[in-house]
Amino acid sequence: MSAILYYGAFKFFNEYIFGSKSIKINYNSMNTKSWLFCSAFFLILMSCNQSKSQTVSNKQDSDAHQITFSNTDFRKKPSTKQFIDTFKLNEDQYLNIHFDLDEPLVAALKKLDPSASDSDLVSRGNYHFTFLVDDKALFTHNLNPGAGTPESKLTKLSNTIPLVYPERIDYWGWYLWLRFSKMGGGEDALASGTHDLTIEVRTYLDGDTLKVGELLAVGDIPVDVKEIPYDTKAAVVQPIEANSGWTVSNDSYDVSKIETLNKKIAQNRFIDINSIVVIKNNELLIEEYFNGAHRETLHNPRSVGKTIASTMMGVAIEEGHLKSENQKLNEFYTLKNYKNYDPIKEDVTLKSLLTMSSPFVGNDDDYDSPGNEENMYPTKDWVKFTLDLPMNSDKVMEKDFEYFTAGIVVLGDIIHKSVPGGLVKYTDEKLFRPMGITKRNWQFTPQQVGNTAGGLQLRSVDFAKWGQIYKNKGQWEGQQLIPEAWVEKSLDHQVIQENIENGTYGYLFWNNSYSVNGKEYAYSSCSGNGGNKIYVFKDIPLVVVITASAYGMPYAHKQADQIMERYILPAVF
């Protein structure tokens, strides 16, 4: 599954980018990482945990400095700033804010903790931004302490921050606007017409409590929202052509909802969406492609591909190649031959790897974790990397969740060594061929084992088949390809997701629900970086595939949620 600009150098900052373990950014494709590093760096620098808050004091607006706005390219550094009194969103290419302070940032932080040293203050605090539209506070954000140089926090008085720029730039202000727009409700609030945008700047300091300081600067500007131009043909619902491998559904749905969704994708309101496939009652209801994709496109859904390890383990157990998921690592590896030997390692179960709740010191959401996947990819042997890791005796196996890609690589290796012909051939014979899936592309580990870290590429209509077989309790056209009991375990609530509201984890499936018009729709899903999803709904006859390539972007999963809650579910039900 995955994030964050993420895979390669991006993971270096993963734990700082979002400030939340609920967003996964797991890169499984090494050849896409080079351009991600710089973007990740600044994205990371802008996030901070905002779960604690305590407002210390507030100045009156009249005491705060004025924020002014400009719409020129900040990189050209004109000799005189040309300020604006109106911003035309979707027409003007640039938006910058400017404000001056009487004293540097560290002095304002000092007021929140007078006894702290300057170095301590700048390591725990930074600016606190509030965005308001038409006097309604929509979005607050604590800039990560790493944003900005230490010297600037000690000396800088004049600030110029670019927010809107016509291309991705390595600057935290650009990502700040992106988060406000895509995740903070800004895009919806600034949908059409003229609105008043207000930006407030304060400070914050993290500690036992999170303290928010006095108002330092504030400014507002009318925003004239122009409709984003788009190809009107792109909004039309696409006809389902023959030979999809599915029976085409005759059920009706709200076409206008899907046309509105298509329009937003065409306008880039939903970014880098490549396909949407909806299966209702085991029949193909909706099949839409975007951004150059088509039915024969092989999509890389990143960590969606992890779930193949779960699927094929269930098949291998049913056929007697493995005994059960309760088998232990010591049945497959001589663990004393690996580094950091610990008796705990002997007892690690396959189930704990399936549920990402093993005691290995491995957490992809923590760059400092020895088992972070980005430490694995450069090595010559990914299994050895994993089995060399130290153990955490404080973790409760099969209970304490930490996202651990390397453990899924080990599962793939175990399956590969246990089944006839190896993992890839076995998957073709036991799953893909019976389902009519003939077009696929695997990535491989350095040992040329099918890579279960992710990246398995299929057509969207074939990803839908993979989801539908779970909806069918393991059956496909009368054949029981996956044991029904295994399907139930896979979609069950095996581990609680402490950092995701109502979230649980099964055997490489995420469990949660969507709320639409007061009704809850529970689902299990495979999920991957970029906003890739296979949804298997539990109480309604629905399977949905979304493929996307918004790799490393903070809004990737959020926009998939919005597509489901605002368009797909209301259109179909």
ChimeraX attribute file (.defattr): number of C-alpha atoms within 10 A of each C-alpha:
attribute: neighborCount
match mode: 1-to-1
recipient: residues
	/A:1	29
	/A:2	30
	/A:3	31
	/A:4	34
	/A:5	33
	/A:6	33
	/A:7	30
	/A:8	26
	/A:9	22
	/A:10	29
	/A:11	33
	/A:12	25
	/A:13	23
	/A:14	32
	/A:15	22
	/A:16	25
	/A:17	28
	/A:18	24
	/A:19	18
	/A:20	18
	/A:21	18
	/A:22	15
	/A:23	24
	/A:24	26
	/A:25	33
	/A:26	34
	/A:27	33
	/A:28	32
	/A:29	16
	/A:30	12
	/A:31	9
	/A:32	14
	/A:33	19
	/A:34	14
	/A:35	14
	/A:36	20
	/A:37	21
	/A:38	16
	/A:39	22
	/A:40	30
	/A:41	26
	/A:42	25
	/A:43	33
	/A:44	28
	/A:45	22
	/A:46	28
	/A:47	25
	/A:48	23
	/A:49	17
	/A:50	15
	/A:51	9
	/A:52	12
	/A:53	14
	/A:54	12
	/A:55	11
	/A:56	13
	/A:57	11
	/A:58	14
	/A:59	13
	/A:60	9
	/A:61	14
	/A:62	9
	/A:63	12
	/A:64	20
	/A:65	18
	/A:66	18
	/A:67	22
	/A:68	20
	/A:69	25
	/A:70	20
	/A:71	22
	/A:72	20
	/A:73	16
	/A:74	16
	/A:75	7
	/A:76	7
	/A:77	9
	/A:78	10
	/A:79	6
	/A:80	6
	/A:81	13
	/A:82	11
	/A:83	14
	/A:84	15
	/A:85	11
	/A:86	16
	/A:87	23
	/A:88	16
	/A:89	20
	/A:90	15
	/A:91	13
	/A:92	14
	/A:93	15
	/A:94	20
	/A:95	23
	/A:96	22
	/A:97	19
	/A:98	18
	/A:99	19
	/A:100	18
	/A:101	16
	/A:102	12
	/A:103	14
	/A:104	17
	/A:105	23
	/A:106	24
	/A:107	16
	/A:108	23
	/A:109	27
	/A:110	16
	/A:111	15
	/A:112	22
	/A:113	14
	/A:114	12
	/A:115	10
	/A:116	13
	/A:117	12
	/A:118	16
	/A:119	12
	/A:120	12
	/A:121	25
	/A:122	25
	/A:123	15
	/A:124	17
	/A:125	27
	/A:126	28
	/A:127	23
	/A:128	21
	/A:129	20
	/A:130	18
	/A:131	22
	/A:132	19
	/A:133	21
	/A:134	15
	/A:135	12
	/A:136	12
	/A:137	14
	/A:138	16
	/A:139	18
	/A:140	19
	/A:141	21
	/A:142	23
	/A:143	26
	/A:144	27
	/A:145	23
	/A:146	20
	/A:147	22
	/A:148	17
	/A:149	11
	/A:150	16
	/A:151	11
	/A:152	14
	/A:153	21
	/A:154	16
	/A:155	13
	/A:156	17
	/A:157	14
	/A:158	13
	/A:159	12
	/A:160	16
	/A:161	16
	/A:162	25
	/A:163	19
	/A:164	24
	/A:165	19
	/A:166	11
	/A:167	8
	/A:168	10
	/A:169	17
	/A:170	15
	/A:171	21
	/A:172	25
	/A:173	23
	/A:174	22
	/A:175	26
	/A:176	23
	/A:177	19
	/A:178	20
	/A:179	23
	/A:180	19
	/A:181	20
	/A:182	19
	/A:183	18
	/A:184	20
	/A:185	14
	/A:186	20
	/A:187	15
	/A:188	12
	/A:189	16
	/A:190	20
	/A:191	15
	/A:192	15
	/A:193	10
	/A:194	17
	/A:195	18
	/A:196	17
	/A:197	21
	/A:198	19
	/A:199	19
	/A:200	21
	/A:201	23
	/A:202	23
	/A:203	23
	/A:204	30
	/A:205	28
	/A:206	21
	/A:207	11
	/A:208	7
	/A:209	11
	/A:210	20
	/A:211	21
	/A:212	25
	/A:213	23
	/A:214	22
	/A:215	20
	/A:216	26
	/A:217	23
	/A:218	21
	/A:219	19
	/A:220	21
	/A:221	18
	/A:222	17
	/A:223	19
	/A:224	19
	/A:225	17
	/A:226	16
	/A:227	13
	/A:228	16
	/A:229	12
	/A:230	14
	/A:231	10
	/A:232	12
	/A:233	12
	/A:234	17
	/A:235	19
	/A:236	17
	/A:237	19
	/A:238	15
	/A:239	9
	/A:240	15
	/A:241	9
	/A:242	9
	/A:243	8
	/A:244	14
	/A:245	14
	/A:246	16
	/A:247	13
	/A:248	18
	/A:249	15
	/A:250	9
	/A:251	11
	/A:252	10
	/A:253	16
	/A:254	14
	/A:255	15
	/A:256	14
	/A:257	18
	/A:258	24
	/A:259	19
	/A:260	15
	/A:261	21
	/A:262	26
	/A:263	22
	/A:264	17
	/A:265	20
	/A:266	23
	/A:267	18
	/A:268	15
	/A:269	17
	/A:270	22
	/A:271	21
	/A:272	19
	/A:273	25
	/A:274	22
	/A:275	24
	/A:276	21
	/A:277	21
	/A:278	22
	/A:279	25
	/A:280	18
	/A:281	15
	/A:282	20
	/A:283	19
	/A:284	22
	/A:285	21
	/A:286	22
	/A:287	21
	/A:288	21
	/A:289	21
	/A:290	17
	/A:291	14
	/A:292	8
	/A:293	16
	/A:294	15
	/A:295	16
	/A:296	12
	/A:297	16
	/A:298	18
	/A:299	22
	/A:300	25
	/A:301	32
	/A:302	31
	/A:303	29
	/A:304	29
	/A:305	27
	/A:306	29
	/A:307	25
	/A:308	24
	/A:309	28
	/A:310	28
	/A:311	23
	/A:312	24
	/A:313	28
	/A:314	24
	/A:315	22
	/A:316	23
	/A:317	18
	/A:318	17
	/A:319	12
	/A:320	11
	/A:321	15
	/A:322	18
	/A:323	11
	/A:324	16
	/A:325	16
	/A:326	13
	/A:327	15
	/A:328	17
	/A:329	19
	/A:330	15
	/A:331	12
	/A:332	12
	/A:333	13
	/A:334	11
	/A:335	18
	/A:336	15
	/A:337	11
	/A:338	16
	/A:339	14
	/A:340	14
	/A:341	16
	/A:342	16
	/A:343	12
	/A:344	15
	/A:345	24
	/A:346	16
	/A:347	17
	/A:348	21
	/A:349	22
	/A:350	23
	/A:351	22
	/A:352	25
	/A:353	28
	/A:354	27
	/A:355	31
	/A:356	29
	/A:357	26
	/A:358	30
	/A:359	26
	/A:360	28
	/A:361	18
	/A:362	28
	/A:363	21
	/A:364	28
	/A:365	29
	/A:366	20
	/A:367	21
	/A:368	16
	/A:369	14
	/A:370	19
	/A:371	25
	/A:372	24
	/A:373	30
	/A:374	25
	/A:375	21
	/A:376	18
	/A:377	20
	/A:378	12
	/A:379	12
	/A:380	12
	/A:381	13
	/A:382	22
	/A:383	22
	/A:384	15
	/A:385	20
	/A:386	27
	/A:387	25
	/A:388	19
	/A:389	19
	/A:390	20
	/A:391	19
	/A:392	16
	/A:393	13
	/A:394	8
	/A:395	16
	/A:396	13
	/A:397	22
	/A:398	20
	/A:399	17
	/A:400	18
	/A:401	24
	/A:402	21
	/A:403	24
	/A:404	26
	/A:405	28
	/A:406	29
	/A:407	28
	/A:408	27
	/A:409	24
	/A:410	24
	/A:411	23
	/A:412	28
	/A:413	23
	/A:414	22
	/A:415	24
	/A:416	22
	/A:417	14
	/A:418	18
	/A:419	22
	/A:420	12
	/A:421	12
	/A:422	17
	/A:423	26
	/A:424	18
	/A:425	15
	/A:426	18
	/A:427	21
	/A:428	16
	/A:429	13
	/A:430	15
	/A:431	21
	/A:432	19
	/A:433	12
	/A:434	14
	/A:435	20
	/A:436	12
	/A:437	18
	/A:438	13
	/A:439	14
	/A:440	14
	/A:441	15
	/A:442	17
	/A:443	18
	/A:444	16
	/A:445	19
	/A:446	15
	/A:447	12
	/A:448	8
	/A:449	19
	/A:450	25
	/A:451	26
	/A:452	31
	/A:453	32
	/A:454	31
	/A:455	25
	/A:456	25
	/A:457	21
	/A:458	23
	/A:459	22
	/A:460	30
	/A:461	24
	/A:462	25
	/A:463	25
	/A:464	25
	/A:465	24
	/A:466	25
	/A:467	25
	/A:468	27
	/A:469	22
	/A:470	25
	/A:471	25
	/A:472	18
	/A:473	17
	/A:474	22
	/A:475	17
	/A:476	19
	/A:477	10
	/A:478	8
	/A:479	10
	/A:480	14
	/A:481	23
	/A:482	24
	/A:483	18
	/A:484	16
	/A:485	12
	/A:486	21
	/A:487	21
	/A:488	15
	/A:489	13
	/A:490	24
	/A:491	23
	/A:492	17
	/A:493	20
	/A:494	23
	/A:495	21
	/A:496	18
	/A:497	21
	/A:498	13
	/A:499	13
	/A:500	13
	/A:501	11
	/A:502	11
	/A:503	16
	/A:504	22
	/A:505	24
	/A:506	24
	/A:507	26
	/A:508	28
	/A:509	26
	/A:510	23
	/A:511	26
	/A:512	19
	/A:513	17
	/A:514	15
	/A:515	13
	/A:516	15
	/A:517	8
	/A:518	7
	/A:519	9
	/A:520	12
	/A:521	16
	/A:522	16
	/A:523	21
	/A:524	28
	/A:525	25
	/A:526	23
	/A:527	27
	/A:528	32
	/A:529	33
	/A:530	35
	/A:531	33
	/A:532	31
	/A:533	28
	/A:534	27
	/A:535	26
	/A:536	28
	/A:537	22
	/A:538	16
	/A:539	11
	/A:540	14
	/A:541	15
	/A:542	23
	/A:543	30
	/A:544	25
	/A:545	26
	/A:546	25
	/A:547	30
	/A:548	28
	/A:549	20
	/A:550	23
	/A:551	28
	/A:552	28
	/A:553	25
	/A:554	26
	/A:555	23
	/A:556	28
	/A:557	24
	/A:558	15
	/A:559	20
	/A:560	19
	/A:561	15
	/A:562	13
	/A:563	18
	/A:564	18
	/A:565	18
	/A:566	16
	/A:567	21
	/A:568	20
	/A:569	19
	/A:570	16
	/A:571	16
	/A:572	18
	/A:573	11
